[in-house]
Amino acid sequence: MRSASVGFIFLALTLLPMPGAAPAVSEKLGASAAAGAQQGTSSAVGEPAPRGAVQRTLGTVPAGVRTALLVIDATTGEVLVASHPDLPLIPASTIKLVTAAAVLHDRGGPDGWWSTELTVPATEAGRAAVSTLTLRGTADPTLERAGAPNSLRALAKQAFARGLREVGAVRLDLTRLDAVTFKTTPLGLPQLPFALRSWETAPPTSVAAARRRLTDALIAELRLAGIRVNSSALAAAPAYTPYVPPARQDEDGTPLPLDLRIPQARRPEVGIASVRSAPVWSFLAAMLRPSDNGRAEALLATLAAQPPGGGTLVGALERERAILLELGLDPRRTALHDGSGLSRDNRLTPRLLTGLLKVMYDLPYLWPPEGAAPALPPRVYKSRHNAFAELLPQAGTGEATSDQAARGGTLARRLVRSGLDVRAKTGTLPGVSALAGYVTAGSGRVLAFAVLMNGPETAPILTLRAVQDQLVLDWAAAF
């Protein structure tokens, strides 16, 4: 179920075209293709190359490390610094920016939500005893067993309040996701149309284990609510097949209009309980700031659970690419293989990342009508009310308190005492370091930037991070 969002408006944007001098690169890039693309072209014609302090800082990058970067004015889109901006490189966890933006778009904005429900056969609606009770979901990664409005316990209490007292068997609707396809990601975990958030610390490693744990948890909550469950057997709900009325004709064989009334036995099941998640922004922040890989893959699965995603990993990735196109971005130089960035087959360019950052910067968060509780914290990024920037780690917060550590995430101990407001996503794999986000320059201009660094797996990551931090300082001073 796609949620509605109050006041999250997507603007039609015209972004910079891909430079004509750049050679074509396959969507499924191998390491050798990525290494060879764009060599010898530091920036597109007319785009300013690094100079001064920025050029000197780039001179400290260790030998053997390829670096691609782009800095733009987040308000006007003006390119300020470009060096190999169209070179596809391994982005590591900066790919989570794509995952988060796609989910925001799919859910209709930061106050969108996911839902989970219990249904019964249409022929048994309103009865105290039913033959089956089916759990149906949209891959909500925030569903709890108990202790929250969005929980199995809340569903069970609603069902009891609706008069349900006895269930023959509990079924799970697994048709929205092909869980096994997600095991091909480096994280290697299946994704179901529903999962309990408590599983984050000990996720089930197989579909069978997930089904057993979820079925047992639901049965336990139903019984706790006062509903008798006669069978503990695992059962999957059959896929829904739309009713097609049979052809009709009169005694002379003349065709008659179809009878569009659906027989009661063929009608879709009836919902008796439903819960929905908190606004998606809170879970996105909980994924982006600490760079949580499991949550990133769970968010990617939510894209597959919607009809355009087809229920598979490939479908979810294609949905991401389609959303990039809908946002006015060109994904031809990208290769998307997961939601977390753990795959070394992923490829992004600085131009794609900064383009995405500008699109998201231009999407204002509009406060709800007067008297309604705001879904986001009272502070959003500067005067643009930018919800996306607010979700990102904030540099230099330190870790004196848990709140500071949580707000700073992977940037809490970087650029400390710099005096800069930096909101950015980090990315790290062996030999790979990346940073992409926003910084408010000394002039007050908000800059969107992306820097990707790929080298041998022995490349010194701390050195690469230090170079990135110095580059941010240089850009803030220059612009």
N, C-alpha and C positions, 0 to 999 in steps of 0.2 A: 504494500500500500504506500503510495507516494504521499508524503505529507505536504501540507500547505505551510507557507511561511509568510508572516506579516512583514512586509517592508524589505524583502531582500530582492533587489532589482538587478537583473543582468543587463548591462549596457552593450549596445552594438559598438564594437571597437574596430578600428582599422589599424592593424599593426604593421610594423616594418616588414616588407617582403624579404624572402630569402635572397641573398645576393646572388647575382647571375654567375659570378666567378666560381661559386662553390660546386665541386663535383658531386654528382648524385651518389648517395649511399643507400644500400639496401635497408629496409626496415628491420631485418633480422641481421644485425651486424656481428661479424666475428671480430675477434681481437685484432687480427691483421688488417681487416678493412678499416676499423676505427683508427688504427695506428697510421694508416696511409692517407686517410682523408684530410684534406685541407693543409697538408704539409706545404710550407713555403708561403702561405697566405696568412699574415698575422691579423688582418682585419679587412672588412669589405671596403670597396672604393669609397672614399669620402668619409670614412669613420676614423676618428682620432685614435692613433696608436698610443701606447703607454709612453710617457715622457717624464722627465724630472724625477721626483721622489718615487713615483710608481715604477718607473723603469729601473731605478737603482734597487728597489726592493725585489723586483722580479729577477734581478741579477743574482740574488742570494738563493734562488731555488736550486736544490741539489741536482747534480748532473744526472741525466737519465730520467728525469721527471718531466712529463709533458704537462703544460699548463694552458688552460683556456679560460678566458674571462670576458665579461661584459658588464659595464656599468651604465645605467641610464637614469635620467630624471624621471622619477615615478609619476610625476604630474603631467609632464609634457611628452614623455617618451623619447626625448633627445638623447642620442648616444653620446656618452662622455668619454669612455675609454673602451677600446676593443682590442682583444688579442686572441686570434683563432676562435671567434665567437660561435662558429658553426662546426667546430670539431666535436664529433660525438665521442664522449668519454664515459667511463664507468662513474655513475653519480653517487653510488653508495646510498646512504639514507636521505640524501636530498630528493630522492624519488618520492619520499613520503609527502612532499609538497604536491605532487601530482595526485597521489591517493587522496589527500585531504580535500583538495580543490574539487576533485571528481565527486566525492561524497557530498560536499556542500551543494554542488550543483544538482545532484541526484535527489537530495532531500529538500531542495527548495530554499536553502539558506541555513544559517546557524541555529535557528530555533525549530528546524525540522525534527522528525522523530521516526522511530520504528515501532511496529506493533506486533503483538502476539495474542492469539485467541484460542478459546476452546469451542468446538462445534459438536453438534449431535445430528443424527440423521433427520431429514426434514419430516419424515413420517412419525418421528418420536418427539418432536418439539413440544415442550410443555409437560412432558411426563416426568414423574418422580424417578422412574427407573428407565434407563436406556441401554441398548445393546452395546454401543460403542461411544467413546468420548475421544475426540481427536484434537491434538495440539498442533496448531498451525502458526508459522512464524515467517518473518521477513529477514531472518539472520541477524536479529538484534543482538549486538555484542555486549549489551549492558544488562540483560535479563538476569535477575537474581533468583535464588531459591526462596528466600524469605527476607524479612526485615526492610522491605522497600515497596512502594506502590507498584513498581514494575517487577513483579515476581510471580513465581508459581503459586505461592501462598495466597497472594491477592486474587489470582484466577480461581483457585479452589474456593475461596470465601465467596466470590461472586456467584459461582455455580451453585453453591449451597443456598445462597440468598434467593436464587431464581427457582428454588424448589427441587433441585437435583438431590437424590438420596442414594441412588444405587447405579453402578456402572458395570456392565458385563466385562468389557476390556478397554484398555487405554491404547490409543494408536498415535503414532507420530507421522505427520505429513512430511515426507522426505523429498517430495517431488520438486521443490524449488531449487535445490542445490545438488549437483553431482559431487558429493563430498570427496571422493577419491581423487578427482582431478587436481585438487589443491595440495595433495601430498607430493606433487612433483616440484613444488617450490623448495628452496633450500631449507626452510623451516620444517617441512615434512609433516605438517599436521593436517588432518581432514577438517573440512568446514561444513557444519550442518546448518539447516535453516533456523536453528536455535541452539544456544549454548549458554551455560551458566557462567556468570562472571567469576565466580569462585574457582572455576577451572583454570584461570590464568596461571596460578601457581603450580598446578599439576594437571595439565591438559590431557585428555584421553588421546592415545596414540593410534587408535583405530576407530572406524565407524561403529563396529559392533560394541566396543567399550563405551563409546559416547551414547549410543542408543540405550544400553543397559543402565548407565548411570542416570540418564535423563528420565527414563521410564520409571525407575525406582524412586527418584526424587518426586516426580509428579504424583505417583500413587501414594507415597507417604504423606504429601500435603493434602491430597483429597481425603484420605482417611482421617487426618488430623482435623479437617474441617467438618467431619461428620458424614462423609460420603463413603458408602461401602463400595469396594472394588473387588469383583469376584475373581479376576485372573491377573496374575503378574507376568504373563507371557509377553514377549516382545511382539509387537505388531506394527506394520507399516500401512498407512492409509493408501488405497489405490489412487492412481492418477485420475483426476476428474476428466471425464469425456463429455463434451457438450452434447446436449440432446438434439438429434436431427429428426424432425417429424417425418414419418413415412409418407410416401406418395399415396394419394387417394383418387378414386374414380367412382362414377356412378354405375348403375346397372348396365348402361350402354357402353361403358368403357371410356366415357368422356372424363378427362382430368378434372378434379375438383381442387379448390384452394386447400392449401395445407392447414392442418389443425395445429396452431401454434401453442396450444396449451400443453404445458410440460407435465407429464404424469408425476404424481407425488413421489413415487419411488425413484425417479430420475432427477429430482430437484437437488440443487446444491445443498450441502449441509447448512444448518442454522447455527449462528453464533449465540452462545449463552454467557460468555465471559470474554472480556478483552482488556488488555493493559497496553500502555505505550511508554516508551522510554522518556527520559528527560531530554531536553534539547541536545542535539548532536554536538554542539560546540564544546560541551564539557568533556565528552569522550575524545573528541579530536585533539583538544589540548592535552589530555592525558596520554595520547599517543605521540604527539609531536614534541612536546617539551622533553620528556625523558628518552625519546626515540625508541618507543616500545615496538619491537618487531612483531610480536604476536598480535597486538591490537591492530597494527597496520594490515596484516593479512586478513584479520577478521573484518576490517572495514572494506577491504577489496571484495570480500565475499558478499557483502551487502549489495554491491553493484551487480553481481551475478544473479542474486535472488530476485531481481526485478525482471519483468518480461524481456526487455532488450538484451539482458545478460545471458539468457539461455541456461543458467544454472551451472556453468562450467568456468574454470579458470580462464580459458581462452576467451570465453564470452565476456568475462569481467574486464579483461585487458582490452578487448575490442571496444567495450563500453567506455573505458577511459579514453581511448584514442578518439572516439566519436565526440566525447565531451570536450576534448581539446579543440577539435574542429568547431564545435558549437561556440566555443569561447573566442574564436577567431585566430587560433594558433595553428601552426604548421607542424604536424608530428612526423613528417617524412624522414627526418634524421634521427628519430628515436627508436629504441627497442625496449619494449616493456615486457618483463618476465615475472614480476611479482609486485607486491604492494609495499614491501619493507625496504628493498634495496640490498638484500643479502646476495642476490644473484649477480655474478660477475658478467652475465650476459646483458644486463641492462645498459642502455646508452641514452644519455641526454646531452644537449648542447647548452652552453650559457645563454644563447639567444632564446631557446625555448623556455628556460627557467626564468629569465628576466621578463620575457613576454607574459608568462603566467603570473609573475609577481605584479606586473602592472595591471593586468586584467583584474586580479583580486584586489589591488589597491583602489581601483576605480569603482568597486562595488560597495556603495555606502551601506552601513547598517543603520536602518531607520528605527527609532525607538517606537515601541508599541503605542497604541492610543492612550490618551491621558487616563490615568487610574489603573492601567494594566501593569503588572509586574514585569520589568525588563528581563529578557532571557539571558542577556550578557551582563558582565560586571559593569558598573557605572562608568569605568574608564575604558575607552577604546582608543586605538592608535591616533594620536594627534587630532587635528580638526576634521580629518576625513572620515572619522567614525569607522575605521577599518577593522572589521572583525577578524579577518584572516591574519593580519599582523599580530593581533592580540593573542592568537593561539600559539604563536611561535615562542621558542626560548628567548629570554631577554638577557643580553650579555651583562656580566659584571655584577650580578645581584649578590654574589657570595653565597655562602652556605651556613651562615650563622644560625638561621632558624630553618625549620622544615618548609615554611612558606617561601622563604627566599630560595631555597634549593629547588622547590617545585616550580617556582616562576622562572627561575633561570635555566632549569633543565641542564642540557649538555653545554650551555654557554655560561653557567653560573660563575665559573672560575676563569673565564676568558674576558679580556678587555676590562679587568677590574680597575676602578679609579680612572678610567679613560674619559669620563664625563660625557660619553656618547650614549645616545639611545639607539641600541642595535637590537633588532628582532630578526633572527635568522635561524635556518636549519643547518645543522652540521651533518657530515657524512664521513664515515670511516670504515675502511676495509684494509686488509694487508696491502700496503703499497698505494692506497687510495685515500685521499682526503679532499673534502669539498665543503664549501660554505655558500649559502645563498639566502638572501633576505633583504632587509631594509636597514638603512642608517640615516639618521638626520644629520646632515652636514653642518659645519660651522655657520654657514650662511642661512640655515633654516630650511634649505631644500631637502626633500626626502629622496634618497637615491635607492634604486633597486639594483642589486648586484648578484652576480653568480661567478664563482671561481671553482673550477674543477682541476684536480691534480691527479695524474696517474703515473706511477713509476713501478719499478720492481718491488716485489713484496717485502724487500728489505729496506725500502725507503724510510727515512726517519719521520714518523708521523708527527711527533712533537715539533720538529723543525718546520714541516709543512704548515702546521697550525699557526706557528709563530709568524710565518710569512703572510698567511691570510690575515691575521690580526693587524699586522703592520700595513697591509694594503688597505684595510678598512680605515685605519688612522690616516693614511695618505689621501684617500678619497675624501674623507670628511674635511681635511684641511684644505684640499685643492678646490672644492666646490661649495 
